[in-house]
Amino acid sequence: MTFKIAIIGAGSVGFTKRLCSDILSVPEFEGIEIALHDINAHNLDMIAQIIRRLVEVNKLPTRITASTNRREALEGARYVMCCVRIGGLEAYADDIRIPLKYGVDQCVGDTICAGGILYGQRGIPAMLDFCKDIREVAEPGALLLNYANPMAMMTWACIDYGQVNTVGLCHGIQHGHEQIAHALGVPKSELDIICSGINHQTWYIDLNHKGRKIGKDELLAAFERHPVYAEQEKVRIDVLKRFGFYSTESNGHLSEYLPWYRKRPEEIMNWISMTDWIHGETGGYLRYSTENRNWFESEFPKFLEDAGKPLSAEPRSEEHASHIIEAMETGRVYRGHFNVKNGGTITNLPADCIIESPGFVDRFGINMVGGIELPLACAATCNVSISVQRMSVRAAVTGDIDLLKQAVLHDPLVGAICTPEEVWQMVDEMVVAQARWLPQYADAVPAAEARLKNPRVKTREWEGAARLHVRSVEELRDAKANKKAMA
């Protein structure tokens, strides 16, 4: 096979290596071209060295190209993967810092809440630029496999406004599947699941072990007695107890999508765990991402050396992308959970929204399993987020700052904490701080700047309820050595 795959945002070095390793593990794909693109020439050079090393060591004829010219990378591509973070860690820091001034404490801030909504405002204009290039220079009918967050908003914009065939991909369901199996004490391969909802708010609505249905009481008891999960997953366990269904997302993620667990600073620590950032730490993913960037820069020679191992030494991952492409190119059927336009697949969610639900892939493309009805509490939670997503996408496309403020106002956690006046001022502050990445709001920025000169509400400098400092490379090295010594 001789088709081309382009990766936009290939400078996400570790993740790009995983995606490429998966692709290169498919025997039929040895002769393809993988075109790497990033606007950061330094990161692009690093990942190109790593992937070329993989190809060389495994004696593959695969062609690896790298270019900072996006159209050049996209030209003739049959598949396009997107892994971008518009604004990088600099803009991301504002997604966390500014809402804290108004009392909004986020763990991740990349899906909804104030940070996720602004992240989408930065990402959607860029995605529409990508879509324009895909329509003009990629292979006709090219499939965009989007890994960029906020997943639902970005995928929604690409389909409705970018007019490109797009599927959103995430690994939360696979991770949760593994966790449930571990809690129950059964092999993952023996536990069948049906998981459905919207990205990062998907629900395990059916669990079967060797044909036996696993109910709420059995699952709840398994998590409550588990020595690790009982401490790390307090929000997820509480939601399971009240809704009757387990959520895909980590404790930290789920806590910021709902209005109940992070609204009172003095109670946040009751619901989170500081054993790892993903369990609820304030700005946890920002810290983790910053440390990883610094670590990679320092340890690049080791990463390059590791790329010299044969592909057979590392199992193919559960990331959907390579499996989808394999199914479409070879006809080998693949079952996964995909982010696509609903269109009635989930009967009690809006037809226009982006859902995450089971589907099968073959030469005919992605075929979703229809007729799914979510439990009412799960659907209610999803519907609140869908309304926020719909307004956010429309605002990002039109540059309507009032609609943007209305989207933030209706966010569950923001609405539990902030008054309307605080929301209006917070959005002004975030738009002004991130103006260089928000071209659609250029006309609105001067008025926002003027309003901020005479603020109507008081703010405070607050680090949040559970903030940790960014560790240096030396501290990371010591932590890794101590962990290894204790293993």
Sequence and secondary structure as in RCSB ss.txt:
>XXXX:A:sequence
MTFKIAIIGAGSVGFTKRLCSDILSVPEFEGIEIALHDINAHNLDMIAQIIRRLVEVNKLPTRITASTNRREALE
GARYVMCCVRIGGLEAYADDIRIPLKYGVDQCVGDTICAGGILYGQRGIPAMLDFCKDIREVAEPGALLLNYANP
MAMMTWACIDYGQVNTVGLCHGIQHGHEQIAHALGVPKSELDIICSGINHQTWYIDLNHKGRKIGKDELLAAFER
HPVYAEQEKVRIDVLKRFGFYSTESNGHLSEYLPWYRKRPEEIMNWISMTDWIHGETGGYLRYSTENRNWFESEF
PKFLEDAGKPLSAEPRSEEHASHIIEAMETGRVYRGHFNVKNGGTITNLPADCIIESPGFVDRFGINMVGGIELP
LACAATCNVSISVQRMSVRAAVTGDIDLLKQAVLHDPLVGAICTPEEVWQMVDEMVVAQARWLPQYADAVPAAEA
RLKNPRVKTREWEGAARLHVRSVEELRDAKANKKAMA
>XXXX:A:secstr
   EEEEETTT HHHHHHHHHHHHTSGGGTT EEEEE S HHHHHHHHHHHHHHHHHTT   EEEEES HHHHHT
T SEEEE   TTHHHHHHHHHHHHHHTT   S  SSSHHHHHHHHHHHHHHHHHHHHHHHHHS TT EEEE  SS
HHHHHHHHHHTS   EEE  SHHHHHHHHHHHHHTS GGGEEEEEEEETTEEEEEEEEETTEE  HHHHHHHHHH
 TTHHHH HHHHHHHHHHSS BSS HHHHHHHSSSSSSSHHHHTTT  SSSGGGT BTHHHHHHHHHHHHHHHHH
HHHHHHTTS GGGS     HHHHHHHHHHH   EEEEEEEE TTSBTTS TTSEEEEEEEEETTEEEE   B   
HHHHHHHHHHHHHHHHHHHHHHHT HHHHHHHHHT HHHHHH  HHHHHHHHHHHHHHTGGG GGGTTTHHHHHH
HHTS SS       SSB     HHHHHHHHHHHHHH 
